[in-house]
Amino acid sequence: MAPYDVNLVCWRVVHDKEFCDAILKNPAEAIRDCGLSEAERVALLGGDVKTLYELGVDAFLMAHLASWGVCGLNPGSYSESIRRARPRNN
């Protein structure tokens, strides 16, 4: 697994309007060629911030998903999910 690929998806939501429009319209299709593992793809499409964080994805970048309403996330659901995540030993 490469958390970098999910981090890039999160970054693109803010910096690539065409990608942002695509992921809001059809998330599964928009991320199809993003190089995500099956676990990352399932967690991202399900808005499972807890799992993504535990896989190594950056919490700050994932907050962009909530700000834009990607994959059903909003600031409240993001906060609730990230609080349940196990701390990482970085």
Buried (B, 14 or more C-beta within 10 A) or exposed (E): EEBEBBBBBBBBBBEBEEBBEBBBEEBEEBBEEBEBBEEBBEBBBBBBBBBBBBBBBBBEBBBBBBBBEBBEBBEEBBEEBBEEBEEEEE
